[in-house]
Amino acid sequence: MKTPATRNAALLAIAGCCAILVATLGSAPALAADAVAPDPGAIVTAGDVQKVLGGKWKARVPEPGVLFYEEDGTGYRTVQVYLRPANGRDVESLKSELVQQGEPVEDVPGVGESAIYRPQRQEATTEKTDKSGELYSLTIAVREATAADTKKFAVELAKRGAERI
C-alpha cells in the first residue's frame, strides 16, 4: 500500500520530469532550425541535371542529405548529390588529407568558396556558407559517363548548387 510520503515523492519526480521536458521542448525549435540542412533536391534540381547531362531523370532519396538522380529509360548514368554541414571540415583540409594519402586532387576555381575535383572518385566537392553562417559541403558524383564528361558535369552541377546554398 502506498503511503502519503511515497505518493508525494512520486508526484515530485513526475513534476521534475515535466519541468525538464518543458524546458527541453522550449528550446527544441531553435535547435531543430539550426540542425536542418537545405534540401539537396532544391540545391541541385532535376532540371539542372537534365540541362547539363540531357536525358530524362528520376530522383531517389536513400537518406537525409543524399539524393540520387538516375537516368530514366535513356541510359545508365547516375548523379549523386551529397549535402551536409561541414562540421569543421573544410575543402582545404580534405584536399590536404587526400594528397597525403596519394590521391590526385584538382583545384576547381570559381565554384563555391573552395572546390576540388577527385578523378578517382569522379566527384566534385565544394563548400559554401549559407545565410545563417553554417558552412555546407556539397559533393556531386557522376557515374557512367566518359572521364572528360564526368568532370565537366560534376563541376557544373556543383557550381549551380553552390549558388543556391
N, C-alpha and C positions, 0 to 999 in steps of 0.2 A: 504494500500500500504506500502511495506517495505521501510524503509529509509536506507541510506547507513550505518548509525550507528547500526541499528537493524541487518542488514545483516552482518556487521563486528563482532558484538557480537556473532551472531550465528556461524560464522566461527571460532571464537576463542574458543567457547565452544566445537565445534566438534574437533578442533585441540587438545584441552586439553584432551578430551576423548580418542583420538587416542594415545596420548602420554602415558596416563595411561595404555591403552590396550597393547601397545608395551612393556612397562616396565613390565607389568604382564606376558605377554607371554614369554618374555625373560627369566624369572625365572621359568616358568611353568615346563619345562623338568626336572630341578633339583628337584623341589618339587614332581613331579609325580614319579620320580625314587625312592625317599625316601619313598613314601607312598605305593608303590606296594609290597604287600606281596607275598611270594612264592606260587605257585600253590599247593593246598593240594593234588591234584592227582599226582604230581611229588614227593611229600614228602611221602605219603602213597599210593603206587601204587595198581592197581587191582591185579598184580602179587603177591604182599605182602599178600593181603587178601586171595587170592586163596591158596598160600603156607601155610599160618598159619591156616586158617579155613577149607580148602578144599572146594569143590563145585565150581559152576560157578557163576560169579558176573557181575552185570551191574552197571554203575555209573550214579548218578543223582546229579546235582548241584542246590540246592534250592536257594542259594545266594552266593555272593563272599565270599571266605574263608571257605566255608562249602561244604562238599562232602559226599554224602550217597552212600554206596555200598549196593546193595540189591541182595539177593540170587536169581538167575535166574532159576526158574523151579526146583531147587533141594531142596528147603526148604523155611523157612520164616525168616531166620536170616538177620540182618542188621548191618552194621558197619557205624558209623557216625564219620566223621573227621572234626574237627574244628581247623582252623589255623588262628591266629590273632596276631598282635603286642600286646605285654603285656601292653603297655601304663602305665608303672609304677606299675602294679600289678603283683607281682611275686607269685610263688607257695607257698612260706612260709607264705606270708600274707593271701593268700586264705585259706591255711590249718588252720591258727590261727582263722580266721573268722568262718570257718566251725565247728571247735572244740568248740568254744564259743557258737555256736548255738546247740550243742549237736549231730552233725552228726559224725558218725565214719569215720575216715580217716586213711589210712595206708601209711606209707612211702614206697617208691619203690626205693631202691638203684640201681645205675648203669644205670639209664635211664636219658638222657639229663643232665642238670646241677642240677636239682632237680625234683623230681616226687612224686606224690601221687596217691593212688587208692581210689575211693569213692564207697564202696559196695552198698550203697542205690541207687546210680545213675548208677551203672555198668559202670564206666568210669575211665580211667587213664588220668591224666593231667601231662604234663612235660613242661619244658621250656628250651630254647636253644638260645644262641646269635649267629646270623649269621655273615658272614664275614664283613659286614658293621658296626657291633656293635649294631644292633637292636635286642632286646630281643623278642622272639616269644613264645606264649603259644600254645601248641598242646594238644588237648583233643581227645581221642578215646573212643567212647561208643560202646559197643557190645550188641545187643539186641537179645532175643530169643535163648539164649544158656544157658547151665547149669551154676550155680553160679561159680563153680570152673573153667569151661572153659572160662566164661566171663572175669574173672580176667586175666587168662593166655593169652588169645587172645589180650585183650586191652593193657596189659603191653608189650607184644611182638611187637605189631604194633606201639606203642608209641616209643619203643626203636629203631625200624627200621626207623621211621620217624624222630626222633631227630637226628639221624646220618646224615640225608640229609639236615637239615636246615643250 
